[in-house]
Amino acid sequence: MSVLSTVLQAYGDSWRRNRVIVALYFVLRLVSLAVLAPLVGGLINGAVSLSSQSALTDQDIAGFVLTPVGFVAAVGILSLLLVVEVLGFAVMTAIWRAGGVGGVAAARAALWAVIRRWRPLLVFALLFVMRVLALALPFVLLGLLIAARFLTKYDINYYLAYRPPQAMIAGGIIAVLLAGLAVVLLMRLSGWALALHMVLFDGVGPHAAFARSAEFMVGRRLQLQRELVVWIVLRAALMGGVGLLAGVLLNLMPLQAESGMRLVLAITMAVVALWTLARTVVSALALGALARVVNGHFHGGVPLQPPAARPPGSVRGRLALGCAGIVGLVMFGFWSGGRLLDGISTQDDVTVIAHRGAAGSRPENTLASVQKAIEDGTDWVEIDVQETADGEVAVVHDSDFMKLSGADLKIWEATMDDLAEIDIGSWYDGIYADQRTPLLRDVLEMAKGRAKVLIELKYYGHDVELEPRVAAIVEELDMADQIATMSLKYPAVQKMLALRPDWRSGILAATAVGDLAGLDGDFIAVNMGQAGPRLAQRTAAAGKDLYVWTVNDPLEMSKMISMGVSGLITDEPALARQVLRIRAGLSTPERLLLWMSEELGVSLNTKRYRDDSP
């Protein structure tokens, strides 16, 4: 039988047992979530408790992970996830050892086999995780060294925007490393393929199982490796087909229709439900097929038998208890879902914040961009500031000018004379060749009385007196009530609050663990991936605002507003104003429809942006 035929037959066998496989998969996911959630939460809370803050933001997390305790915590979380996957695979494997037993009896036999051997299985899972991590560690370290060698001379945004030869070389080497890691894992995993079977069905000790499996698979690895590659391709194709079908169905709907919105909403919800169900079924069947493929190489053990039948009364009692548990879970789902929906705002009281000015229609952080944002009706203009070599506060995001002009000059080494020679507008369009790096003073003077200014304090380890200098300029122009400050560095936020406690200030976070709402400041600015109704509720309960960046698609804007965020940080302030006007005439179901459409990947803005970082 060919490799393709073997894998297709495994998928077919998995489909023929779809009821028990999908049901077990769903139950296992629920149980793993119930077990993992408190464990991962405990690790995160432990990490936060080691600091003096209620949450850890980007730079705090990076610093913590690089500490011995942080590294152990990160490895611990990854290990928990892998252990759960191994145990889930063990249950699926046991399904195929149940012989001719089918349905509920097969599920009982599989679960009983795993429960009966839970201790050696747990030890095996931990040993497996340690071996995988040991294999991956050299490749990860080499990748970090390559990145440090090729991608640290200039600001990272230059490499992301232009992809110069250094970035391509680094990317190529890292891709080779990843391919090498994949090959090594495939070779090793194919050798260890039957270790789980030996522990579960032959009673072999966890430590000895790896060596015995590798010995048994000599001469058989290549066949299994081919089967695994085909299995991966088929799984990816099935998942892609499910996503494509959902997208086609959604795009066939009349999103612009002026009538029949209830029907459109119902169709959208049906598509979402079917898409979620289909993904779950495909994942379950693919895992079952994988277990079937591997099981085809194992010829030891004996067929499993379900545990002895219990008295009818005992069965009825357990069934009643199980039903009660399911009912309780459903009720909890409705309650928690209701709590989330209660936090979805239907009244749009949202601030528009122009990201580096109107960066979608003018070169970023220029006076042209600031002027355009004001003309577009923005509430705030967001800019980045750093110090120059001669002590001026300049408006610039990156640590150098490579991305904007190709000039290899760090901002802290540049003087005002240098800045006067650097064209930062031509990269966008030749008509902006006259644009030069403005000073904070220039932006404030342009915005005074027309829009407020959100000043992000940028730090690359070369600041001298950035906070006092910003404060002096703002006070000189009498604009303390027209500005706010924020930073990725929480100590800098605290320093600014101590320096000017009456000024509006907030924390910027691309990633975070813990309670962001508990940090000092008047607002929190997060990326879209972190935003949600629950975070909006917590920040509102703490009396703070929640800003989200960088939101440039109309559907994304509508979704964020529906979640209850306080402000949109966007490159397209005029578009944000248009979305707010349109939403004012929409009903709640219509707004929910827009949200559902965005969740399914529909996008109404096809413009490409060079940089969506804060």
Phi, psi and omega per residue, in radians:
M1 nan 2.364 -3.115
S2 -1.251 2.872 3.129
V3 -1.048 -0.829 -3.138
L4 -1.043 -0.746 -3.138
S5 -1.107 -0.704 3.135
T6 -1.069 -0.803 -3.102
V7 -1.229 -0.707 3.095
L8 -1.086 -0.679 3.101
Q9 -1.131 -0.644 3.110
A10 -1.111 -0.748 3.079
Y11 -1.120 -0.671 3.112
G12 -1.132 -0.748 3.089
D13 -1.094 -0.691 3.112
S14 -1.098 -0.713 3.122
W15 -1.127 -0.662 -3.130
R16 -1.166 -0.383 3.052
R17 -1.911 0.536 -2.994
N18 -1.036 -0.617 -3.082
R19 -1.091 -0.906 -3.088
V20 -1.235 -0.638 -3.116
I21 -1.197 -0.812 -3.137
V22 -1.156 -0.732 3.138
A23 -1.088 -0.805 3.124
L24 -1.113 -0.711 3.130
Y25 -1.042 -0.786 -3.131
F26 -1.108 -0.789 3.131
V27 -1.082 -0.768 3.140
L28 -1.073 -0.665 3.126
R29 -1.152 -0.722 3.115
L30 -1.107 -0.787 -3.130
V31 -1.133 -0.763 -3.133
S32 -1.106 -0.654 3.105
L33 -1.142 -0.735 -3.139
A34 -1.119 -0.587 -3.134
V35 -1.438 -0.754 -3.048
L36 -1.246 -0.663 -3.042
A37 -0.954 -0.906 3.132
P38 -1.193 -0.585 -3.140
L39 -1.171 -0.827 3.104
V40 -1.132 -0.711 3.087
G41 -1.043 -0.687 3.117
G42 -1.131 -0.721 3.103
L43 -1.105 -0.739 3.138
I44 -1.144 -0.789 3.125
N45 -1.093 -0.625 3.089
G46 -1.117 -0.701 3.107
A47 -1.109 -0.766 -3.137
V48 -1.152 -0.666 -3.086
S49 -1.148 -0.408 3.111
L50 -1.308 -0.238 3.072
S51 -1.778 3.095 3.117
S52 -1.773 0.325 -3.067
Q53 -2.054 2.829 3.091
S54 -1.455 -0.207 3.116
A55 -2.695 2.723 3.058
L56 -1.932 2.226 3.124
T57 -1.765 -2.964 -2.933
D58 -0.817 -1.090 -3.054
Q59 -1.195 -0.560 3.074
D60 -1.104 -0.754 -3.131
I61 -1.114 -0.805 -3.142
A62 -1.031 -0.778 3.123
G63 -1.128 -0.686 -3.126
F64 -1.181 -0.756 -3.116
V65 -1.098 -0.537 -3.131
L66 -1.362 -0.161 3.055
T67 -1.448 2.763 3.121
P68 -0.982 -0.775 -3.121
V69 -1.160 -0.739 3.141
G70 -1.135 -0.686 3.118
F71 -1.130 -0.723 3.116
V72 -1.109 -0.710 3.131
A73 -1.116 -0.758 3.135
A74 -1.106 -0.770 3.104
V75 -1.122 -0.632 3.130
G76 -1.092 -0.754 3.126
I77 -1.125 -0.793 3.110
L78 -1.079 -0.691 3.141
S79 -1.128 -0.707 3.112
L80 -1.040 -0.766 3.141
L81 -1.088 -0.743 -3.130
L82 -1.203 -0.661 3.116
V83 -1.070 -0.752 3.124
V84 -1.077 -0.726 3.129
E85 -1.119 -0.707 3.131
V86 -1.104 -0.785 -3.131
L87 -1.145 -0.660 3.076
G88 -1.105 -0.707 3.103
F89 -1.144 -0.572 3.106
A90 -1.093 -0.724 3.119
V91 -1.126 -0.789 3.125
M92 -1.089 -0.650 3.108
T93 -1.104 -0.721 -3.115
A94 -1.119 -0.491 3.100
I95 -0.975 -0.744 -3.076
W96 -1.366 -0.178 3.084
R97 -1.662 0.080 -3.108
A98 -1.447 0.151 3.083
G99 1.094 -2.345 -3.114
G100 -1.470 -0.018 -3.141
V101 -1.197 2.384 -3.116
G102 -2.237 3.064 3.044
G103 1.059 -2.417 -3.076
V104 -1.077 -0.642 -3.130
A105 -1.072 -0.691 3.115
A106 -1.147 -0.723 3.118
A107 -1.099 -0.746 3.119
R108 -1.104 -0.746 3.141
A109 -1.094 -0.744 -3.131
A110 -1.140 -0.834 -3.130
L111 -1.114 -0.681 -3.134
W112 -1.152 -0.705 3.125
A113 -1.076 -0.704 -3.140
V114 -1.263 -0.750 -3.134
I115 -1.116 -0.703 -3.103
R116 -1.119 -0.503 -3.106
R117 -1.998 0.544 -2.983
W118 -1.123 -0.628 -3.112
R119 -1.160 -0.976 3.097
P120 -1.077 -0.547 3.098
L121 -1.140 -0.714 3.128
L122 -1.131 -0.752 3.089
V123 -1.077 -0.759 3.111
F124 -1.033 -0.792 -3.128
A125 -1.059 -0.732 3.137
L126 -1.153 -0.734 3.092
L127 -1.109 -0.693 3.117
F128 -1.072 -0.804 -3.140
V129 -1.076 -0.769 -3.138
M130 -1.080 -0.690 3.135
R131 -1.175 -0.742 3.126
V132 -1.115 -0.765 3.122
L133 -1.103 -0.685 3.125
A134 -1.121 -0.650 3.087
L135 -1.183 -0.688 -3.061
A136 -1.343 -0.511 -3.001
L137 -0.984 -0.840 3.138
P138 -1.042 -0.670 3.139
F139 -1.180 -0.696 3.119
V140 -1.122 -0.779 -3.140
L141 -1.119 -0.712 3.094
L142 -1.110 -0.692 3.100
G143 -1.082 -0.723 3.105
L144 -1.133 -0.700 3.109
L145 -1.123 -0.712 3.115
I146 -1.108 -0.775 3.125
A147 -1.076 -0.732 3.132
A148 -1.152 -0.578 -3.108
R149 -1.296 -0.700 -2.990
F150 -1.862 -0.327 -2.937
L151 -2.124 0.431 -3.118
T152 -2.084 -0.125 -3.105
K153 -1.189 -0.720 -3.136
Y154 -1.994 3.028 3.107
D155 -1.095 2.480 -3.063
I156 -1.050 -0.526 -3.135
N157 -1.157 -0.463 3.062
Y158 -1.146 -0.784 3.134
Y159 -1.139 -0.686 -3.130
L160 -1.210 -0.627 -3.066
A161 -1.387 -0.755 -2.986
Y162 -1.829 -0.316 -3.090
R163 0.833 1.070 -3.134
P164 -1.187 3.037 -3.116
P165 -0.936 -0.662 -3.135
Q166 -1.073 -0.739 -3.141
A167 -1.157 -0.699 3.136
M168 -1.155 -0.700 3.110
I169 -1.111 -0.834 3.135
A170 -1.069 -0.770 3.125
G171 -1.081 -0.705 3.119
G172 -1.125 -0.777 3.138
I173 -1.122 -0.750 3.133
I174 -1.140 -0.651 3.085
A175 -1.098 -0.703 3.098
V176 -1.114 -0.717 3.112
L177 -1.075 -0.755 3.118
L178 -1.111 -0.712 3.095
A179 -1.116 -0.698 3.092
G180 -1.101 -0.733 3.090
L181 -1.079 -0.732 3.130
A182 -1.077 -0.724 3.132
V183 -1.140 -0.791 3.139
V184 -1.069 -0.782 3.125
L185 -1.098 -0.729 3.135
L186 -1.092 -0.732 3.129
M187 -1.123 -0.820 -3.096
R188 -1.203 -0.793 -3.093
L189 -1.127 -0.611 3.090
S190 -1.174 -0.509 3.067
G191 -1.310 -0.587 -3.134
W192 -1.575 0.109 -2.941
A193 -0.975 -0.604 -3.048
L194 -1.757 0.081 -3.141
A195 -1.071 -0.723 3.131
L196 -1.094 -0.758 3.111
H197 -1.037 -0.736 -3.099
M198 -1.153 -0.655 3.090
V199 -1.212 -0.741 -2.996
L200 -1.395 -0.649 -2.983
F201 -2.013 -0.377 -3.130
D202 -1.876 -0.097 3.123
G203 1.289 0.316 3.106
V204 -1.257 2.506 3.122
G205 -1.147 2.603 -3.097
P206 -0.998 -0.701 -3.112
H207 -1.178 -0.715 -3.082
A208 -1.358 -0.368 -3.028
A209 -1.086 -0.656 -3.097
F210 -1.107 -0.811 -3.121
A211 -1.168 -0.733 -3.127
R212 -1.149 -0.665 3.103
S213 -1.129 -0.798 3.137
A214 -1.057 -0.683 3.116
E215 -1.149 -0.746 -3.112
F216 -1.180 -0.582 -3.053
M217 -1.458 -0.005 3.083
V218 -1.017 2.206 -3.102
G219 1.493 -0.152 -3.124
R220 -1.999 -0.138 -3.024
R221 -1.090 -0.770 -3.046
L222 -1.037 -0.720 3.115
Q223 -1.066 -0.804 -3.136
L224 -1.156 -0.691 3.139
Q225 -1.058 -0.742 3.099
R226 -1.095 -0.730 3.132
E227 -1.115 -0.676 3.133
L228 -1.149 -0.717 3.121
V229 -1.087 -0.782 3.126
V230 -1.120 -0.691 3.107
W231 -1.042 -0.765 -3.141
I232 -1.096 -0.777 -3.123
V233 -1.081 -0.795 -3.121
L234 -1.146 -0.707 3.111
R235 -1.099 -0.775 3.115
A236 -1.082 -0.693 3.138
A237 -1.136 -0.730 3.125
L238 -1.136 -0.765 3.113
M239 -1.120 -0.729 3.104
G240 -1.111 -0.685 3.102
G241 -1.108 -0.691 3.104
V242 -1.100 -0.806 3.121
G243 -1.115 -0.715 3.137
L244 -1.112 -0.748 3.140
L245 -1.103 -0.749 3.112
A246 -1.090 -0.735 3.123
G247 -1.118 -0.713 3.118
V248 -1.105 -0.802 3.138
L249 -1.056 -0.717 -3.122
L250 -1.199 -0.705 -3.117
N251 -1.234 -0.305 3.080
L252 -1.390 -0.207 -3.103
M253 -1.393 2.558 3.140
P254 -1.397 1.397 -3.075
L255 -1.117 -0.411 -3.098
Q256 -1.696 0.093 -3.097
A257 -1.067 2.492 3.136
E258 -1.603 -0.202 3.130
S259 -2.342 2.911 3.117
G260 1.222 0.491 -3.105
M261 -1.159 -0.519 3.111
R262 -1.113 -0.717 3.107
L263 -1.136 -0.761 3.123
V264 -1.081 -0.724 3.116
L265 -1.082 -0.770 -3.141
A266 -1.069 -0.732 3.135
I267 -1.121 -0.732 3.131
T268 -1.067 -0.792 3.133
M269 -1.121 -0.641 3.102
A270 -1.132 -0.725 3.112
V271 -1.088 -0.776 3.125
V272 -1.047 -0.807 -3.126
A273 -1.098 -0.791 -3.139
L274 -1.153 -0.674 3.122
W275 -1.094 -0.796 3.124
T276 -1.122 -0.785 3.137
L277 -1.094 -0.765 -3.115
A278 -1.104 -0.729 3.114
R279 -1.095 -0.712 3.127
T280 -1.131 -0.774 -3.140
V281 -1.103 -0.782 3.135
V282 -1.085 -0.765 3.123
S283 -1.061 -0.747 -3.135
A284 -1.140 -0.843 -3.115
L285 -1.146 -0.634 3.108
A286 -1.152 -0.717 3.096
L287 -1.139 -0.715 3.075
G288 -1.083 -0.700 3.115
A289 -1.141 -0.701 3.103
L290 -1.064 -0.794 3.106
A291 -1.065 -0.650 3.129
R292 -1.158 -0.740 3.128
V293 -1.056 -0.866 -3.112
V294 -1.142 -0.712 -3.120
N295 -1.087 -0.454 3.123
G296 -1.127 -0.290 3.135
H297 -1.680 -0.041 -3.090
F298 -1.884 2.217 -3.081
H299 -2.133 0.202 3.126
G300 -1.645 -2.955 3.088
G301 1.170 -3.076 3.098
V302 -2.258 2.728 3.111
P303 -0.990 2.455 -3.134
L304 -1.334 2.659 3.060
Q305 -2.176 2.506 3.100
P306 -1.149 2.745 3.107
P307 -1.084 2.770 -3.120
A308 -0.959 2.448 -3.133
A309 -1.121 2.479 3.129
R310 -1.651 2.814 3.091
P311 -0.985 2.606 -3.101
P312 -0.920 -0.693 -3.121
G313 -1.104 -0.697 3.128
S314 -1.136 -0.722 3.131
V315 -1.104 -0.780 -3.137
R316 -1.099 -0.658 3.132
G317 -1.128 -0.763 3.124
R318 -1.158 -0.659 3.116
L319 -1.112 -0.743 3.115
A320 -1.118 -0.723 3.125
L321 -1.106 -0.729 3.116
G322 -1.110 -0.745 3.113
C323 -1.097 -0.716 3.114
A324 -1.083 -0.682 3.106
G325 -1.114 -0.731 3.126
I326 -1.125 -0.768 3.103
V327 -1.046 -0.761 3.118
G328 -1.078 -0.705 3.120
L329 -1.117 -0.733 3.119
V330 -1.111 -0.773 3.128
M331 -1.082 -0.702 3.104
F332 -1.120 -0.686 3.106
G333 -1.063 -0.773 3.104
F334 -1.115 -0.713 -3.115
W335 -1.137 -0.860 -3.124
S336 -1.163 -0.643 3.082
G337 -1.107 -0.696 3.095
G338 -1.100 -0.694 3.112
R339 -1.074 -0.711 3.121
L340 -1.146 -0.777 -3.106
L341 -1.177 -0.532 3.084
D342 -1.070 -0.462 -3.119
G343 -1.503 -0.033 -3.141
I344 -1.448 1.999 -3.089
S345 -1.319 2.434 3.066
T346 -1.899 -0.060 3.077
Q347 -1.919 2.173 -3.012
D348 -1.538 1.627 3.015
D349 -1.955 1.349 -2.954
V350 -2.134 2.405 3.106
T351 -1.594 2.357 3.071
V352 -1.683 2.185 -3.091
I353 -2.126 2.017 -3.081
A354 -1.392 2.001 -3.067
H355 -1.268 1.934 -3.064
R356 0.955 0.664 -3.013
G357 1.454 -2.752 3.072
A358 -1.480 1.253 -2.987
A359 -1.216 -0.193 3.083
G360 -1.426 -0.282 -3.094
S361 -2.280 0.035 3.080
R362 -2.559 2.781 3.074
P363 -1.089 2.357 -3.010
E364 -1.067 2.593 3.046
N365 0.922 0.672 3.036
T366 -2.060 2.859 3.078
L367 -1.138 -0.532 3.072
A368 -1.110 -0.692 3.130
S369 -1.204 -0.717 3.123
V370 -1.126 -0.791 -3.140
Q371 -1.071 -0.739 3.135
K372 -1.114 -0.712 3.133
A373 -1.087 -0.712 3.118
I374 -1.140 -0.746 3.102
E375 -1.093 -0.546 -3.136
D376 -1.380 -0.041 3.069
G377 1.502 0.459 3.119
T378 -1.171 2.635 3.055
D379 -1.444 -0.705 -3.128
W380 -2.270 2.625 2.954
V381 -1.957 2.107 3.131
E382 -1.663 2.287 3.115
I383 -2.371 2.880 3.091
D384 -1.997 2.447 -3.122
V385 -2.264 2.535 3.055
Q386 -2.523 2.963 -3.141
E387 -1.686 2.520 3.055
T388 -1.602 3.045 -3.132
A389 -1.119 -0.498 3.139
D390 -1.737 0.385 2.953
G391 1.451 0.202 3.081
E392 -1.527 2.731 3.090
V393 -1.772 1.890 -3.063
A394 -1.811 2.695 3.137
V395 -1.663 1.785 -3.116
V396 -2.743 2.463 -3.085
H397 -1.579 -0.911 -3.039
D398 -1.360 2.945 3.102
S399 -1.359 -0.308 3.135
D400 -2.467 -3.010 -3.073
F401 -1.949 0.313 -3.109
M402 -1.089 -0.749 -3.089
K403 -1.205 -0.683 -3.026
L404 -1.498 -0.531 -3.039
S405 -2.506 -0.126 -3.071
G406 1.407 0.137 -3.129
A407 -1.490 2.128 -3.136
D408 -1.475 1.344 -3.096
L409 -2.516 2.167 3.084
K410 -1.327 2.525 -3.084
I411 -1.114 -0.611 -3.128
W412 -1.327 -0.138 3.052
E413 -1.807 -0.068 -3.071
A414 -1.609 2.531 3.024
T415 -1.839 3.036 3.115
M416 -1.106 -0.587 3.083
D417 -1.124 -0.677 3.103
D418 -1.113 -0.784 -3.097
L419 -1.114 -0.562 -3.139
A420 -1.169 -0.334 -3.113
E421 -1.691 -0.163 -3.031
I422 -1.725 2.043 3.107
D423 -1.437 2.012 -3.128
I424 -1.924 0.261 -3.111
G425 -1.996 -0.427 -3.045
S426 -1.158 -0.452 3.130
W427 -1.041 -0.518 -3.129
Y428 -1.478 -0.838 3.127
D429 -2.917 2.477 -3.101
G430 -1.029 -0.411 -3.127
I431 -1.222 -0.193 3.121
Y432 -1.846 0.444 -3.129
A433 -1.143 -0.291 -3.137
D434 -1.485 -0.080 -3.070
Q435 -1.344 2.269 3.105
R436 -2.137 2.864 -3.141
T437 -1.100 2.049 -3.123
P438 -1.417 2.847 3.008
L439 -1.594 2.793 3.068
L440 -0.976 -0.693 -3.140
R441 -1.035 -0.703 -3.125
D442 -1.102 -0.774 -3.128
V443 -1.163 -0.765 -3.134
L444 -1.083 -0.733 3.130
E445 -1.116 -0.654 3.128
M446 -1.219 -0.647 -3.050
A447 -1.530 -0.277 -3.007
K448 -0.961 2.165 3.122
G449 1.355 -0.029 -3.090
R450 -2.062 -0.626 3.087
A451 -2.770 2.656 3.080
K452 -1.442 2.830 -3.058
V453 -2.153 2.167 3.078
L454 -1.727 1.986 -3.010
I455 -1.784 1.979 3.053
E456 -1.595 2.169 3.117
L457 -1.475 1.994 -3.103
K458 -1.693 2.413 -3.114
Y459 -2.292 2.192 3.034
Y460 -2.166 0.413 3.097
G461 1.489 0.191 -3.112
H462 -2.212 0.257 3.120
D463 -1.265 2.604 -3.131
V464 -1.983 -1.131 3.115
E465 -2.407 0.886 -3.026
L466 -1.078 -0.849 -3.079
E467 -1.115 -0.850 3.107
P468 -1.076 -0.633 -3.139
R469 -1.196 -0.712 3.069
V470 -1.073 -0.803 -3.129
A471 -1.042 -0.740 -3.111
A472 -1.117 -0.731 -3.132
I473 -1.151 -0.780 3.141
V474 -1.072 -0.770 -3.110
E475 -1.234 -0.586 3.101
E476 -1.084 -0.615 3.136
L477 -1.607 0.064 3.117
D478 0.953 0.916 -3.081
M479 -2.188 0.438 -3.113
A480 -1.035 -0.540 -3.140
D481 -1.536 0.066 -3.121
Q482 -2.093 0.235 -3.133
I483 -2.357 2.876 2.968
A484 -2.543 2.729 3.112
T485 -2.143 2.684 3.061
M486 -2.685 2.881 -3.139
S487 -2.808 2.703 3.011
L488 -1.282 -0.389 -3.131
K489 -1.607 1.969 -3.109
Y490 -1.087 -0.697 3.061
P491 -1.002 -0.569 3.105
A492 -1.197 -0.654 3.076
V493 -1.088 -0.787 3.129
Q494 -1.118 -0.640 3.124
K495 -1.146 -0.727 3.138
M496 -1.170 -0.672 3.108
L497 -1.141 -0.643 3.104
A498 -1.224 -0.611 -3.115
L499 -1.284 -0.737 3.127
R500 -2.379 1.390 -3.038
P501 -1.088 -0.376 -3.122
D502 -1.544 -0.125 -3.125
W503 -1.436 2.660 3.093
R504 -1.347 2.268 -3.087
S505 -2.591 2.664 -3.102
G506 -2.660 3.006 -3.115
I507 -1.850 2.404 3.095
L508 -1.847 2.270 -3.066
A509 -2.454 2.113 3.020
A510 -1.485 -0.590 3.021
T511 -2.437 2.719 -3.129
A512 -2.877 2.664 2.956
V513 -2.248 2.584 -3.113
G514 1.701 -2.839 -3.062
D515 -1.717 1.692 3.122
L516 -1.056 -0.616 -3.092
A517 -1.127 -0.320 -3.132
G518 -1.479 -0.113 3.130
L519 -1.337 2.689 3.098
D520 -1.120 2.620 3.103
G521 2.242 2.974 -3.094
D522 -1.715 -0.287 -3.127
F523 -2.697 2.872 3.076
I524 -2.187 2.355 3.085
A525 -2.052 2.080 -3.073
V526 -2.241 2.875 3.046
N527 -1.394 2.923 -3.045
M528 -1.076 -0.558 -3.123
G529 -1.123 -0.443 -3.138
Q530 -1.557 -0.376 -3.022
A531 -1.246 2.570 3.091
G532 -3.044 2.895 -3.128
P533 -0.989 -0.662 -3.096
R534 -1.162 -0.760 3.099
L535 -1.127 -0.678 3.093
A536 -1.073 -0.684 3.115
Q537 -1.137 -0.785 -3.091
R538 -1.134 -0.744 -3.127
T539 -1.183 -0.673 3.103
A540 -1.135 -0.712 3.126
A541 -1.115 -0.505 3.108
A542 -1.488 0.046 3.134
G543 1.311 0.500 -3.089
K544 -2.138 2.875 3.094
D545 -1.724 2.687 3.098
L546 -2.082 2.023 3.078
Y547 -1.831 2.588 -3.100
V548 -2.232 2.402 3.135
W549 -2.294 2.864 -0.495
T550 -1.692 2.070 -2.942
V551 -1.851 1.881 -3.043
N552 -2.084 -0.161 3.134
D553 -1.729 2.403 -3.109
P554 -0.986 -0.712 -3.141
L555 -1.200 -0.649 3.068
E556 -1.128 -0.702 3.104
M557 -1.058 -0.819 -3.130
S558 -1.094 -0.713 3.128
K559 -1.089 -0.820 -3.130
M560 -1.092 -0.697 3.121
I561 -1.122 -0.738 3.130
S562 -1.113 -0.533 3.112
M563 -1.223 -0.354 3.107
G564 1.807 0.365 3.105
V565 -1.228 2.768 -3.085
S566 -1.604 -0.434 -3.082
G567 -2.696 2.588 3.090
L568 -1.901 2.078 3.016
I569 -1.605 1.992 -2.953
T570 -2.471 2.618 3.003
D571 -1.375 -0.176 -3.047
E572 -2.145 1.259 -3.115
P573 -1.084 -0.595 3.114
A574 -1.146 -0.696 3.109
L575 -1.136 -0.699 3.114
A576 -1.071 -0.718 3.085
R577 -1.090 -0.695 3.127
Q578 -1.131 -0.737 3.119
V579 -1.072 -0.733 3.133
L580 -1.104 -0.675 3.114
R581 -1.156 -0.725 -3.137
I582 -1.171 -0.751 -3.117
R583 -1.115 -0.478 -3.139
A584 -1.070 -0.435 -3.135
G585 -1.762 0.123 -3.111
L586 -1.739 2.599 3.035
S587 -1.448 2.960 3.113
T588 -1.046 -0.796 3.094
P589 -1.046 -0.637 3.128
E590 -1.173 -0.670 3.095
R591 -1.168 -0.676 3.106
L592 -1.122 -0.626 3.092
L593 -1.060 -0.773 3.110
L594 -1.049 -0.694 3.127
W595 -1.086 -0.861 -3.135
M596 -1.046 -0.688 -3.128
S597 -1.096 -0.727 3.129
E598 -1.153 -0.676 3.134
E599 -1.066 -0.544 -3.130
L600 -1.523 0.126 3.011
G601 1.653 0.123 3.110
V602 -1.261 2.335 3.121
S603 -2.292 2.377 -3.136
L604 -1.843 -0.013 3.122
N605 -2.131 1.916 -3.092
T606 -1.677 0.074 -3.131
K607 -1.164 2.477 3.106
R608 -1.717 2.390 -3.138
Y609 -2.022 2.446 -3.075
R610 -1.301 -0.449 -2.982
D611 -2.720 2.080 3.084
D612 -2.004 0.315 3.103
S613 -1.312 2.810 -3.093
P614 -1.227 nan nan
